[in-house]
Amino acid sequence: MRAQAVSAQAVSDYWNALMARDESAALAAAWAALDHGVPPESVVLDLVGAAQSRVGAEWAANRLSVAQEHAATALGDRVLAALGGHPGYRRGAPEPRGRVTVACVDGEWHAMPARLLAEVLSLSGWRVDFLGAHVPGPHLIAHLHESGPDVVALSASLALRLPDAHAAITACQAASVPVLAGGAAFGPNGEYARLLGADAWARDARSALAVLDRPMPRPRPPHQAVDDLPHLADQEYTHVATNRPRIVAAIVSALGERNPMMREYTPQQMQYTIEDIDHVVRFLACALYVDDASLFAAFIAWTRAILTDRGVPAQALTSALDLLGTQLRDFPRAVGLNAAGHAAMEAQAA
């Protein structure tokens, strides 16, 4: 018998409840889907998970505030926790499949993708230790020694977390636990998961289940980051990462000289400006880490779209990139990345 799909009505009811911050109505929509024969995995991924993806898109388009996005995410998490109360949610006992630790890498606060994965793995018979958001490396490794999982599923949504993900991957492998990497940070086709030496990669929760249906490879022997990324020997990443506060301060100061209107900025406007420039420098450092100009170019294109939707002229970002290039003129890889950022903006404007 074919499994029932999540209906358009259920999707609409759940979304409307989410936007109204009506927890009872959101849970009722999810339970109604289960009552109509929708498999629990589909309710988790195609109702709750799909709504969460829409929340992110609505925030990016400036149709939801940060507070509204956080409220919707928290409500979705509570719905996931309450699904277990439905009598049909865990009907039957799936065959035990082993133990998996699911965790977000250090600094990664977007825990919902990992939460969805943990729920789906649990429904499929895995014994899951879900460690949540922002798990520092030493705490993760201590947990591995205490619990002895068969595999670690590491989640990262923001590419900024790739250096931290690399450290976590190598540390887990040194503890003899293979790593399954997942999340948008690792690239649309898992290119950064492979680059950073993960033992496997999954696009989403369903593909993670398929990956874990097969025996995981033995983890790589202990090694250093530079063994995976020999370009780090040029120290450009280290320079930018270490000197980021100074670079940001210099750019902000020069922008103020170019644009006298900045003297009229409120403290909040100035803080937003500093944060935006800091984000640009951090992304450039991350692109240096993986040596991929397309990563920085895609971020700049995304940032331009975000700022445009919020009424910030594109010239502000162009000026910041010009000044960043001046700060990094003695670093050829960084200069190349900055040029890719400029090219991405010009392509968007064309």
N, C-alpha and C positions, 0 to 999 in steps of 0.2 A: 504494500500500500504506500502510495506516494505521500511524503510528509507535507503537511500544510505550511504554506509560506506566510510570512507576516503580511497582513493586508494593508492596503493604503489607508483604510480607516483607522487601524491600530497605530500606524505611523503618525497620522494626523492627530489622533487623540493624545498620544504620548507627547508629541512636540508641543501641542497647545498647553498641556499640563506643565511641561518643563518651563515654558515661557511665563506661565502664570505662577510659577514656583509653588505648585499645588502637588505636594508629595502624595497625598491620598489618591488623586486622580491619575498621577503618573503610574503608581503601583497598580491601580485598578486596570489601566490600559495593558500593562504587562501581564497581569494575571488573566485578563480576558483572552489575550493571545494564547496563553497556555491552555485555557479552558476550551479553545477552539482547535486544539490539536497541534499547535505550532511547537516544534521541538524546542526544548530548553536552550540548546546551543543557538538556534536562530533568534530566540527572544533576546539572548545576551548580545549577539553580534549584529543582527539585522534590525533590531529595534533600539536597544540601549546604545550599542556601539555606533550605529549609523547616526543616531541623534547627536552623539558626542562629536562626531566628525562635522556635522552641520553646525554645531555650536562654534567650533573653531573657524569654519568658513565665514560665519556671520560676524564673528569678532574681527576677522581680517578685513571684511568689507565695511567695518565701522558701523554695523547695525546692532551690535551688542557691546556694552561697556565691559571693562575688565571685571567689574563687580558682578554683572549679569552672567558673564562666562563662568566665573568661579561658583556662583550660586547654582547654575545649571549642572556643572560638573559634580558638585557635592550632592545634589539631589539624585543624579544618576548613580552615584556610588551607593547611596542609601537604598535605591531601588534594587540594585544588584544584591545587596546584603539581605533584602527582604524577600527576594524570589524564593529562597530556600523554604519559606513557610508554605508555599503552594504544595498541595498533596501530590501533584504529578511532576514536581520539578526534579526529584531524584528517584523516580520510580525505577525499581530494578537496581541491581548491584553490578556495575561494570566490572570486568575482569581487572584485577590489580595490575598496574603497568610499570610500577617503579616510583621513584621519588625525584622530584624536580624542585629546585629553588628558583623562584621568579623574583627579580629585583631590578630596580632602576639604578643606573650608574650614578656615581657620586655627582651631585649637582643637578641631577635631572628631577624636576618637580612635577612633570607631566606623568602622573602614575596611572591614568585611566587605561591606556593601551595594555600595560602590564597587568592591571586588575582584570581586564577582560580575558586576557590569555590565561591567567590563573584560574578563573572561573571555568573556562572551557576545558582546560586540562583536568580539573577536578571532576567535571561531569563525565570525562572520558576514562576515569579510573586511576589517574595519577594522584599520588600523595603529594600535595603542593605545600611548600613553605613560601608564602607571599610576604616579602620583606618591605614592599611599598616603595615610596619615593626616596631619592637622595640617600643611597646606601654607601657610606664611606668604605673604601677598599678594605682596610683592616677589619672592619666589622663583618663585611661579607666573607672574608677568608676565615675568620674565627667561626662563623656560622657553618661554613663548609666542613671544617674539621670536626665540629660538634655533631653535625647531622648526617654527613656522608651521602649527599645526593648522587644520583646517577648522572645528572646534567644540571647546568646552570643556564637559565634563560635570562639574558641581559637585555634590558630595554633602554633605548635612548631616542627621544623625539627630536631634539635640537642638535644640529651638527656641531654646535659649540662644545658638546660633551664628548666628541670623538677622542681627544687626548686622554680624558678620564676613562673612557670605554676601553682604550688600548691598554691602559694600566690594569684595569680590572680583568681583561681577557688574559693577559700574560700571568697575572697573579693566580687566577683560577686554574689555569693550565699547570702552573708550578705546583698547585695543590692536587694535581692529578684528576681534575674534574673538567670534562669537555664543556665547551661554551656554545650555546645557540644564541645568536645575536638577532635582534629584531627591532623595528621602529624606524621612523622616517630618517633619523640621523644617519643610518647606514647606507642611504642612497636608494633610489627606486628599484635598483636591481641587485642590491646587496654588495655593490662594489667596494664600499669602505669596510664592510664586515670581512671580506676576503683580504683586503689590503692590511687590515690590522690583525690578521691571523686567527679569526674566529673559526671554530671547528665546523660550524654550520650557520646558515642564515635562513630566515623565514620572512616572507612578505607580510603575513598577517597570521591571526590565530589559527585559522583553518590550515594554512600551509605549515604552520608549526606542528600541528598534530600529525600531518603527513610525514614531516621530517622525523618526528620522534617515533613513528611507526617502524622506522628502520634503525638498525644498531648505529649508535653514534661512534664516530672514529675515536681512536685513542687520542687524548690531548697531546698537543705538541710538547716537546721537552722544554725545560726552562731556557729562556733566551732574553735578550735585551731589546728595548724598543728600536734602537738603531739597526738591529739585525733585520727587522721588518721594513724599516724606513731609512735607508742609508742616506737620503738627502738631508736628514736631520743633522748630519755631521757639519753642515755649513753654519750652524748656530743661528740662522735667521729666525727660526721659530722662537728660540730661546730669547733672542734679543727683543723681539716684539712683545712676547708674553711678559718678560721681566720689566720692560720699560713702558708698558701700556699706560700707566697713570701719567707719566711725563709726556708721552706722545699726545694723549687726549688733552691734557692741559695746554700744550703748545698750540694745538689746532683750535681749541676754544678761544684762546687769547688772540690768535691771528684772525679768526672769524669776527671777533669783536672789533678789531681794527678795520676790517673790510666793511663791516656793516654797523654803522653807528646806532642803528635802531635797537641793537641788542642791549644798549645801555638802559633802554626802557623796559627790558624784560622783567617780569615778576620773578621772584625766587623760584616759583614752580616752573615757569617757562625756561629759566636757565637750567634747572635741574633736568628737565626733559631733554634739552639740547645736549647736555653733557652725557646723559644716558644713551642717546641716539648715537653720538660719536663714539662712545666707548663700545657700543655694540658693533659698529663698523670695524673698529680696530680688533676686537676680539674675533670677529669672523675672519678677518684677514690672517690673524695668527693661526686660526684653525685650518684655513686653506693652505698656509705654509706647512702645517704639520703633515697634511696628507698630500701636499704638492699637487693641488688640483685647482687650476684657475676657474674651471666651470663652477665650482662650489661657491667661490666668492662672487662670480658674475651673477649666479642665480640669486644669491642673497641680496645683492644690490638691486636687481630688477624687482624683487619682492618688496624690498624696503621702499623703493621709489613708488610702487603702487600703494603701499600702506600709507605713506606720507601724503600722497596725492589725495587719497580718500579722506584724509584728515585736514585737508586744506593747506598743507605745507608745500611751498613751491619747490619744484625739482632742483632749481638752482642752488638751494641750500645744500643738497646732497652733493652736487657737482663741486661746489666750493670746498666741502669737507674732503672729498677725494683728492682735489688738487693739493690741498695742504698736507694730506697724508702722504702723497707722493713726495713732497718736499722733505718731509721728516724721514722718509725711508730711501732717499735717493742713492745711498751707498750699498743697498741690498738688492741685487739683481732679480732674485725670485719675487721679492715683495713688489718691486717696480712692475714686473710682468703681471702680477695679480691685480695691482691697482689699474693697470691699463685695461685689463679684462673687465673690471668694474665699469670704467668709463664707456667701453664699447657696448656693454649691456644697456647702459642708460641711453646711449645714442640710438641703439636699435629699437628701444621702446618708444623713443620720441619720434622715430621716422614714420 
